[in-house]
Amino acid sequence: MRKINLKKYKKHFINLSESVAKKSFISFMILFLLFIFIAGIIFYSYGYLIVKKEVDIHVKQIQINDKSYNQFLGHYVERKTKFNLSETKHYSNPFKP
């Protein structure tokens, strides 16, 4: 198995970064055009193509289970009466002696 020479790669990386720094305007333009191209692809796939496609809408009728609905109404009325009864109760203040 071969050993990886990290010093050689470090030297190449430093040379690459120096050459990019020397030609900063050209590297900025290349990166700028690359980002514009990527943004265009993203806009085209998520913005433009979705507007062009027609969406199939399937309307499904809502069905209610009568037994569960009546059970819910019974619990709701019971809770509402308990809540209304709690207004008439007078609770003592535990923080006053």
C-alpha positions in Angstrom: 0.0 0.0 0.0 1.3 3.4 -0.9 1.8 6.2 1.6 0.2 9.5 0.8 2.7 12.4 0.7 0.8 15.2 2.4 3.7 17.7 2.0 3.4 17.4 -1.8 -0.4 18.1 -1.7 0.1 20.9 0.7 2.6 22.5 -1.7 0.2 22.1 -4.6 -2.7 23.6 -2.6 -0.6 26.6 -1.6 0.5 27.2 -5.2 -3.1 26.9 -6.3 -4.3 29.4 -3.7 -1.5 31.8 -4.7 -2.4 31.6 -8.4 -6.1 32.2 -7.6 -5.2 35.2 -5.5 -3.0 36.6 -8.3 -5.9 36.2 -10.8 -8.6 37.3 -8.4 -10.8 39.0 -11.0 -10.9 36.1 -13.4 -11.5 33.6 -10.5 -14.3 35.9 -9.2 -15.9 36.0 -12.6 -15.7 32.2 -13.0 -17.2 31.6 -9.6 -19.9 34.2 -10.2 -20.9 32.6 -13.5 -20.9 29.2 -11.9 -23.2 30.4 -9.1 -25.5 32.1 -11.6 -25.6 28.9 -13.7 -26.5 26.8 -10.6 -29.1 29.4 -9.5 -30.6 29.3 -13.0 -30.9 25.5 -12.9 -32.6 25.6 -9.5 -35.0 28.3 -10.6 -35.8 26.4 -13.8 -36.5 23.1 -12.0 -38.4 24.5 -9.0 -40.0 27.7 -10.4 -40.5 27.6 -14.1 -41.3 23.9 -14.7 -43.8 23.8 -11.8 -45.8 26.7 -13.3 -45.9 25.0 -16.7 -47.2 21.7 -15.4 -50.9 21.4 -14.7 -51.9 19.9 -11.4 -54.4 17.2 -11.1 -56.8 17.9 -8.3 -58.9 15.1 -6.9 -61.7 16.2 -4.6 -62.5 13.6 -2.0 -65.7 14.0 -0.1 -65.4 14.1 3.7 -67.1 11.4 5.6 -67.9 11.6 9.3 -68.4 8.7 11.5 -71.7 9.5 13.3 -71.0 7.4 16.3 -67.6 9.1 17.0 -69.1 12.5 16.3 -72.0 12.0 18.8 -69.5 10.7 21.4 -67.4 13.8 20.8 -70.4 16.1 21.2 -71.3 14.4 24.5 -67.8 14.9 25.9 -67.8 18.5 24.6 -71.1 19.3 26.3 -69.9 17.7 29.6 -66.7 19.7 29.6 -68.5 22.9 28.8 -70.9 22.4 31.7 -67.9 21.7 34.1 -66.2 24.8 32.8 -69.3 27.0 33.4 -69.7 25.5 36.9 -66.1 26.4 37.8 -66.9 30.1 37.4 -69.4 30.0 40.3 -67.0 28.4 42.8 -65.0 30.7 45.1 -61.4 29.6 45.8 -59.6 30.9 48.8 -56.2 32.6 48.2 -53.5 30.3 49.5 -51.0 33.2 49.8 -53.0 35.3 52.2 -53.1 34.2 55.8 
